[in-house]
């Protein structure tokens, strides 16, 4: 039996596993990805990539290509609720309401102020091949599709896994092989590793049944708003289920009304006996959309149960759970895949430091300490948003199964009467609550860690917006580094662009910190880039070759956001979260930095 040795084995070649491979390669760690499926997904599935994900992708050289392939910002500014797409009846093609989303419309200024990256939309069936290609380029031979993890055993030094090569098709001649790794990462969607370890998942299951149909068709004659990414339809003649169906454009080359492909989403109750398949899905779409002559080319029908579950543990010895293996929840705010990328980003730099001997294994305990609360909060958030969906039905006055009463409710909604005005006002209130989905800015970029690989500074965490619409940038340890635009030698650069994936970054305003950082880096054995930021009247001049240097705070944004004094400093981790800060310069800045690093690294 063949045998392979590699520092990190990744079980699962979806978005989470492939991105982890890329992140590890970027900081010099070899890994092997094994995926039981023969190729990347052939269904669009997850598609919205939020600002935090795009910041992570930018750090690892992925953002430009994702933006090139993905949806332009102007073509994904809102979601729209309609009665139908076609038809010529009095209640057909009526607008129920629009919501700005994903940094579009009225949200744009605030989102742009908080990040150098915008959100985009790229379905997983286009994103996964890109990630797979990059992962293979950066780790030749390190991505193996149709290779399945079938068993594993761990000991004090590592994990021995048995992998089956389905691509060879001949098990009798040695298709199985063993992989010895220091660590095993379960990015398998919860299908294998977590179950084998007996790690339970807490939370409700089978809340609804989702049926997503991927198809090609020309819908351009019925689309009247190119800025809509998602359409939701509530048919007056239907059964009154909220979002009786939805429609999302999936490109791949046109993202306006001429999108070549689409996904039709149908949501059913968990006990609904209806089966939607190839024999009836076109008829269902025709009925809901009011397009009797609609004749799409159906490519694939995907089915999944809506649930809201979180793993009880993220770590079991030398094995870690990430992505859907650790948390699965409704697609409210599109936080599933984006949270998975956050898991991979958090874990990569810690694995690198431990494998290089610069930090003990104990540093990896901080992965669960930091990411498990994020997964739990995201699941809780998504469940709340999922429950809020029914408010639109209730606001309109819909009752499942009462077709005539529901039609009358819609007629009242659009009537030019005092009752109609009241109905529309009630609907507007219900629509406003739906912002919990596409306007969850603080959930997307504002998550922070209360304990883990950081040094608490004794300050009280500020309250967060309970509806997650407003993100407040802070430098409190555990928080994401605030975005500010700086200037060096005539070139503008964002603070996140100065954070390298393989080392720490010190943001400060006094030259003494540069000397202290050089000394601390040597003592701790880690890289520290120093970013010296002068006020608006300052100037550049540092000719060093690293990411650090002298920068000018051109509009005063960093001075407003840093939350430390002129002599203070902010130490940022490789994942752009604050590790430590000091309000003013201590008497021995090098010693203070060394102490902070030792605490962060669990040394």
C-alpha positions in Angstrom: 0.0 0.0 0.0 1.4 3.4 -1.0 2.1 5.9 1.8 2.3 9.7 1.8 3.5 12.0 4.5 2.2 15.6 4.6 1.9 18.2 7.4 -1.9 18.8 6.8 -4.5 16.5 5.3 -7.7 18.2 4.3 -10.8 16.0 3.9 -13.1 17.8 1.5 -12.5 19.7 -1.7 -15.3 22.2 -1.6 -14.9 25.9 -1.0 -13.6 25.5 2.6 -11.1 22.8 1.9 -9.7 24.4 -1.3 -9.4 27.8 0.3 -7.5 26.3 3.3 -5.1 24.7 0.9 -4.5 28.0 -0.9 -4.0 29.9 2.4 -1.6 27.3 3.7 0.4 27.3 0.5 0.7 31.1 0.7 2.5 30.8 4.0 4.7 27.8 3.2 2.7 24.9 4.5 2.2 21.8 2.4 -1.2 20.1 2.4 -3.1 17.5 0.6 -6.8 17.8 -0.3 -8.8 14.7 -0.9 -12.4 15.0 -2.2 -14.6 11.9 -2.7 -16.6 13.5 -5.6 -15.0 13.2 -9.1 -15.0 17.0 -9.7 -16.1 20.3 -8.3 -19.8 20.9 -7.9 -22.1 21.1 -10.9 -24.7 23.2 -9.1 -24.5 26.9 -8.4 -25.4 26.5 -4.7 -23.9 29.3 -2.5 -23.0 32.4 -4.5 -22.8 35.7 -2.5 -19.3 36.5 -1.3 -19.3 39.3 1.3 -16.7 42.0 2.0 -14.8 40.0 4.6 -14.4 37.1 2.3 -13.2 39.4 -0.5 -10.7 40.9 2.0 -9.3 37.5 2.7 -9.2 36.6 -1.0 -7.4 39.9 -1.7 -4.8 39.0 0.9 -4.1 35.7 -0.9 -4.2 37.1 -4.5 -7.6 35.7 -5.4 -9.9 38.8 -5.4 -9.1 40.2 -8.9 -10.1 37.0 -10.7 -13.2 36.5 -8.5 -14.3 40.0 -9.4 -13.5 39.5 -13.0 -15.7 36.4 -13.2 -18.4 37.6 -10.7 -21.3 40.0 -10.8 -20.6 43.7 -11.2 -21.7 45.8 -8.3 -24.4 47.6 -10.2 -26.1 44.4 -11.1 -26.5 43.0 -7.6 -27.7 46.0 -5.6 -31.1 44.7 -4.3 -33.6 41.9 -3.9 -37.1 42.4 -5.2 -40.4 40.9 -4.1 -43.0 40.5 -6.9 -46.3 38.8 -7.5 -45.0 37.2 -10.8 -42.6 37.7 -13.6 -45.1 37.5 -16.4 -48.9 37.5 -16.9 -51.3 40.3 -17.8 -53.8 40.1 -15.0 -54.5 42.9 -12.6 -52.3 41.3 -9.9 -49.6 40.1 -12.2 -46.1 41.7 -12.4 -46.9 43.8 -9.3 -44.1 45.0 -7.0 -44.4 43.9 -3.4 -41.3 45.6 -2.3 -37.5 46.1 -2.9 -34.6 45.9 -0.4 -31.1 47.3 -1.0 -28.5 44.6 -0.2 -24.9 43.6 -0.3 -23.6 47.2 -0.2 -25.8 48.5 -3.1 -28.1 51.4 -3.3 -28.3 53.5 -0.2 -25.9 51.2 1.6 -23.0 51.9 -0.7 -21.4 54.8 1.1 -21.3 53.1 4.4 -20.0 49.8 3.0 -17.3 51.6 1.0 -16.1 53.5 4.1 -15.6 50.2 6.0 -13.7 48.1 3.5 -11.5 48.5 0.4 -13.4 45.4 -1.0 -16.9 45.2 -2.2 -19.1 42.2 -2.1 -19.7 40.1 -5.2 -21.7 37.2 -6.5 -20.1 34.1 -8.0 -21.9 30.8 -7.8 -20.0 27.9 -6.3 -19.9 26.0 -9.6 -17.8 28.8 -11.0 -15.9 29.6 -7.8 -14.8 26.0 -7.0 -13.0 25.4 -10.3 -11.1 28.7 -9.8 -10.1 27.7 -6.2 -9.2 24.2 -7.4 -7.0 25.5 -10.2 -5.2 28.0 -7.9 -4.8 25.4 -5.1 -3.2 23.0 -7.6 -0.9 25.7 -9.0 0.3 26.6 -5.6 0.6 23.0 -4.4 1.2 20.8 -7.5 -0.3 17.4 -6.9 -2.0 18.6 -3.7 -5.6 18.4 -4.8 -7.1 14.9 -5.5 -10.7 14.5 -6.6 -12.4 11.1 -6.5 -10.2 10.3 -3.5 -12.2 9.4 -0.4 -11.1 9.5 3.2 -12.4 6.1 4.5 -10.9 5.8 7.9 -8.4 7.5 10.3 -6.6 7.0 13.6 -4.8 9.6 15.6 -2.1 9.4 18.2 0.0 11.8 20.1 2.1 12.7 17.1 -0.3 12.8 14.2 -3.1 11.2 12.2 -2.9 8.1 10.0 -5.6 8.2 7.3 -6.7 5.6 4.8 -7.7 7.1 1.5 -9.4 5.3 -1.4 -8.6 6.3 -5.0 -11.8 5.8 -6.8 -10.3 7.3 -10.0 -8.1 4.2 -10.5 -11.2 1.9 -10.4 -9.2 -1.0 -9.2 -9.2 -1.5 -5.4 -7.6 -4.9 -5.6 -4.4 -3.5 -7.1 -3.8 -1.0 -4.3 -6.2 1.8 -4.9 -6.2 2.5 -1.1 -3.2 4.3 0.3 -2.3 5.8 3.7 -1.6 9.4 4.5 0.4 10.4 7.6 -0.2 14.0 8.7 0.4 16.1 11.7 -3.2 17.4 11.5 -6.4 16.4 9.8 -8.9 19.1 8.8 -12.6 18.0 8.3 -14.0 20.2 5.5 -16.3 17.5 4.4 -19.7 19.1 5.2 -20.1 16.9 8.2 -20.4 13.7 6.2 -17.5 11.6 7.6 -15.1 12.8 10.1 -17.3 14.5 12.7 -19.7 11.5 12.7 -16.8 9.1 13.1 -15.5 11.1 16.1 -19.0 11.1 17.6 -19.2 14.9 17.7 -22.8 15.9 18.1 -24.5 18.8 16.4 -26.9 20.9 18.4 -29.9 22.8 16.9 -33.1 22.3 15.0 -33.2 20.1 11.9 -35.5 19.7 8.9 -37.1 23.1 9.3 -38.0 23.3 5.6 -37.2 21.5 2.4 -35.5 23.4 -0.4 -35.6 22.5 -4.0 -33.2 24.5 -6.2 -33.4 24.0 -10.0 -30.5 25.2 -12.1 -31.6 26.0 -15.7 -30.8 28.0 -18.8 -33.4 30.3 -20.4 -33.7 33.8 -21.9 -35.8 35.8 -19.4 -34.8 39.2 -20.7 -38.2 40.2 -22.0 -39.7 39.9 -18.5 -36.9 41.4 -16.4 -37.3 45.1 -15.9 -34.5 45.8 -13.4 -30.9 44.8 -14.0 -29.9 45.8 -10.5 -31.9 42.9 -8.9 -29.8 39.9 -8.0 -32.7 37.9 -6.3 -36.4 37.9 -7.1 -38.9 36.4 -4.7 -42.4 35.7 -5.8 -45.6 35.5 -3.8 -48.3 34.4 -6.1 -51.8 35.7 -5.3 -53.3 32.4 -6.5 -50.9 30.2 -4.6 -51.1 28.8 -1.2 -49.7 31.8 0.6 -46.4 30.4 1.5 -43.8 33.2 1.9 -41.4 33.1 -1.0 -43.4 30.5 -2.9 -40.5 30.7 -5.2 -37.4 32.6 -5.9 -35.1 33.4 -8.9 -31.4 34.2 -8.8 -29.3 35.0 -11.8 -26.2 32.9 -12.1 -24.4 34.2 -15.3 -21.8 33.0 -16.1 -20.9 35.8 -18.5 -23.9 38.1 -18.5 -25.2 39.3 -15.1 -28.0 41.6 -16.3 -31.4 40.6 -17.6 -29.6 38.5 -20.3 -28.1 36.2 -17.7 -27.6 32.8 -19.5 -28.6 30.7 -16.5 -30.7 31.0 -13.4 -31.7 29.1 -10.2 -35.3 28.7 -9.3 -35.8 28.2 -5.6 -38.8 26.5 -4.1 -39.4 26.2 -0.4 -41.6 23.5 1.1 -42.6 22.7 4.6 -40.8 19.7 6.1 -43.9 17.5 6.0 -45.1 18.6 2.5 -45.7 15.4 0.5 -45.1 17.2 -2.8 -42.1 15.9 -4.8 -40.6 18.4 -7.2 -38.5 16.6 -9.9 -37.8 16.7 -13.6 -41.3 15.6 -14.4 -43.1 18.6 -12.9 -40.5 21.4 -12.1 -41.1 23.2 -15.4 -44.8 23.3 -14.8 -44.2 24.6 -11.2 -42.1 27.4 -12.6 -44.6 28.3 -15.3 -47.4 28.5 -12.7 -45.5 30.6 -10.2 -43.9 32.9 -12.7 -47.0 33.3 -14.9 -45.1 32.2 -18.0 -47.2 29.6 -19.7 -44.9 29.2 -22.7 -41.7 29.2 -20.6 -39.5 26.3 -21.8 -36.2 26.3 -19.9 -33.3 23.8 -20.3 -33.1 22.1 -16.9 -29.5 21.2 -15.9 -29.8 19.9 -12.4 -32.2 19.8 -9.4 -30.7 20.1 -5.9 -32.4 19.3 -2.7 -31.5 20.0 0.9 -33.1 20.4 4.3 -32.9 23.7 6.1 -31.4 23.3 9.6 -29.6 25.3 12.2 -26.9 23.1 13.8 -23.5 23.8 15.4 -20.9 21.2 16.4 -20.3 20.7 20.1 -16.6 20.7 19.5 -14.4 22.1 16.7 -11.3 20.2 17.8 -10.7 16.6 18.8 -7.0 16.1 19.4 -5.2 16.6 16.1 -8.5 16.9 14.1 -10.4 20.1 13.4 -13.8 20.7 12.0 -14.4 23.6 9.6 -17.1 25.0 7.4 -20.3 23.0 7.1 -18.7 20.2 9.2 -18.9 22.7 12.1 -22.0 24.8 11.4 -25.0 24.5 9.0 -27.8 27.0 9.0 -30.4 28.7 6.8 -29.0 30.8 4.0 -30.1 34.1 5.5 -27.4 36.8 5.0 -25.4 34.3 2.9 -23.2 33.5 5.9 -22.7 29.8 5.3 -19.8 29.7 2.8 -18.5 33.1 4.0 -18.1 31.8 7.5 -16.4 28.7 6.2 -13.7 30.9 4.5 -13.3 32.7 7.9 -12.8 29.3 9.6 -10.0 28.4 7.1 -8.4 31.8 7.3 -8.3 31.6 11.1 -6.8 28.1 11.2 -4.2 28.5 8.5 -1.8 31.0 10.2 -2.0 29.1 13.5 -1.2 25.8 11.8 1.8 27.5 10.1 3.3 28.8 13.3 2.8 25.5 15.1 4.2 23.4 12.3 7.2 25.7 12.0 7.9 25.3 15.8 7.3 29.0 16.5 4.2 28.2 18.6 3.2 25.2 20.7 0.2 23.0 19.8 -1.8 24.9 22.5 -2.1 27.8 20.0 -4.5 25.7 18.0 -6.9 25.6 20.9 -7.7 29.2 20.1 -9.3 28.1 16.8 -12.3 26.6 18.7 -12.3 29.4 21.3 -12.6 32.0 18.5 -14.6 30.4 15.8 -17.2 28.3 17.7 -18.9 31.5 19.1 -18.9 32.9 15.6 -20.5 29.7 14.2 -23.1 29.7 17.0 -24.0 33.4 16.5 -24.3 33.0 12.8 -26.6 30.0 13.2 -28.7 31.9 15.7 -28.9 34.9 13.4 -29.9 32.9 10.4 -32.6 31.1 12.4 -34.0 34.5 13.5 -34.0 35.7 9.9 -35.6 32.5 8.7 -38.5 33.0 11.2 -39.0 36.6 10.1 -39.8 35.5 6.6 -43.4 34.6 7.5 -44.1 38.3 8.5 -44.6 39.3 4.8 -47.4 36.7 4.4 -48.9 37.9 7.7 -48.6 41.6 6.7 -50.4 41.0 3.4 -53.0 38.8 5.2 -52.3 35.5 3.4 -53.7 32.2 4.8 -52.4 28.9 3.4 -54.9 27.1 1.3 -57.4 30.0 1.1 -56.9 31.1 -2.5 -59.9 33.4 -2.8 -59.2 35.1 0.5 -55.5 35.6 -0.5 -56.5 37.2 -3.8 -58.7 39.6 -1.9 -55.8 40.4 0.4 -53.7 41.4 -2.6 -56.5 43.4 -4.1 -56.8 45.3 -0.8 -53.1 45.8 -0.8 -53.1 47.6 -4.1 -56.5 49.4 -3.7 -56.5 53.2 -3.7 -58.4 53.3 -0.4 -57.7 54.1 3.2 -57.6 50.4 3.9 -55.2 49.9 1.0 -52.9 52.6 2.4 -52.9 50.9 5.8 -52.2 47.5 4.2 -49.2 49.0 2.4 -47.9 50.7 5.5 -48.1 47.4 7.4 -46.3 45.6 4.6 -43.6 48.3 4.6 -43.0 47.5 8.3 -42.7 43.8 7.5 -40.4 44.5 4.6 -38.2 46.7 6.8 -37.6 43.7 9.1 -36.4 41.7 6.1 -33.2 43.8 6.1 -32.0 41.2 8.5 -31.0 39.2 5.4 -29.3 41.4 2.8 -28.1 44.3 5.1 -26.3 42.4 7.9 -23.1 44.4 7.6 -22.0 43.9 11.2 -22.5 40.1 11.0 -20.4 40.1 7.8 -17.4 42.1 8.9 -17.9 43.0 12.6 -17.5 39.6 14.3 -14.9 39.7 17.0 -13.2 37.3 19.4 -13.4 37.7 23.1 -10.8 35.1 24.0 -8.2 33.1 22.1 -5.0 34.2 20.5 -5.2 37.8 21.8 -4.3 39.9 24.8 -7.4 41.4 26.5 -6.9 45.0 27.5 -9.6 45.3 30.1 -11.9 47.5 28.1 -15.6 46.7 27.9 -16.8 45.5 24.5 -19.1 48.1 22.9 -22.7 47.0 22.2 -23.3 45.8 18.7 -26.4 46.7 16.6 -28.9 43.9 17.4 -30.1 44.1 13.8 -26.5 44.0 12.5 -27.1 46.8 10.0 -24.4 49.1 11.5 -20.8 48.1 11.9 -18.7 50.1 14.3 -14.9 49.7 13.6 -12.8 49.3 16.8 -9.2 48.2 17.6 -10.1 46.3 20.8 -8.2 43.0 20.8 -10.1 40.3 18.9 -11.7 42.8 16.5 -11.1 43.1 12.8 -8.6 45.8 11.9 -10.5 48.9 10.8 -10.1 50.0 7.2 -8.5 53.3 6.6 -6.8 54.7 3.5 -3.1 55.7 3.9 -0.6 57.2 1.4 3.0 56.4 0.7 5.0 58.1 -2.0 1.9 59.1 -3.8 0.3 55.7 -3.7 -2.9 55.1 -1.7 -3.2 51.8 0.2 -5.7 50.4 2.7 -4.7 49.2 6.1 -5.7 45.6 5.2 -3.3 45.6 2.3 -0.5 46.1 4.8 -1.2 42.9 6.7 0.7 40.0 5.3 -0.6 36.4 5.7 2.5 35.1 7.3 3.4 37.6 10.0 2.2 40.2 12.5 1.9 43.9 11.7 2.4 46.8 14.1 0.5 50.0 13.4 2.0 53.0 15.2 3.0 56.6 15.0 6.4 56.8 16.7 9.7 55.7 15.2 10.7 54.0 18.5 8.2 51.3 17.8 10.1 50.3 14.7 13.2 49.6 16.7 11.1 47.8 19.4 9.4 45.6 16.7 12.7 44.6 15.2 14.0 43.6 18.6 10.8 41.8 19.6 10.6 39.9 16.3 14.1 38.6 16.8 13.4 37.5 20.4 10.1 35.9 19.5 11.2 34.4 16.2 8.3 35.7 14.2 7.9 38.4 11.5 6.7 41.8 12.5 6.1 44.5 9.8 6.0 48.0 11.2 3.6 50.5 9.6 4.5 54.0 10.8 1.7 56.4 10.2 2.2 60.1 10.3 -0.5 62.7 10.5 -2.0 64.5 7.6 1.1 66.8 7.5 3.6 64.0 7.6 5.5 62.4 4.7 6.9 59.1 3.6 10.4 58.2 3.0 11.1 54.7 4.2 12.8 52.6 1.6 12.6 49.3 3.3 11.5 46.3 1.2 8.9 44.9 3.6 5.2 45.6 3.9 5.8 48.1 6.5 7.1 51.7 6.0 6.1 55.3 6.6 2.6 56.2 5.6 0.5 59.4 5.8 -3.0 59.5 7.2 -4.3 61.5 4.3 -7.8 62.1 5.6 -7.4 61.5 9.3 -9.4 58.2 9.2 -6.7 56.1 11.0 -6.4 58.8 13.7 -10.1 58.6 14.3 -10.3 54.9 14.3 -7.1 53.7 16.0 -8.5 54.3 19.6 -5.0 54.6 21.0 -2.9 57.7 21.8 -0.2 59.1 19.6 2.4 57.0 21.4 0.3 53.8 21.4 0.4 50.9 19.0 -1.9 48.2 17.5 -0.5 44.8 16.9 -2.4 42.9 14.2 -2.4 39.1 13.5 -1.9 37.6 10.1 -5.7 37.2 9.7 -6.2 41.0 10.2 -7.6 40.7 13.7 -6.1 42.8 16.5 -3.9 40.8 18.8 -2.9 43.5 21.3 -2.8 47.2 21.7 -1.4 49.7 24.1 -2.9 53.2 24.6 0.5 54.9 25.0 4.1 53.9 24.6 5.4 51.8 27.6 8.8 52.4 29.2 10.2 49.4 27.4 8.2 48.9 24.2 10.3 45.9 23.0 9.6 44.0 26.2 5.9 44.9 26.0 5.8 43.6 22.5 7.6 40.3 23.4 5.2 39.7 26.3 2.2 40.3 24.1 3.6 37.9 21.4 4.3 35.2 23.9 0.8 35.5 25.3 -0.8 35.4 21.8 1.4 32.4 20.8 0.6 30.5 24.0 4.4 30.4 24.7 
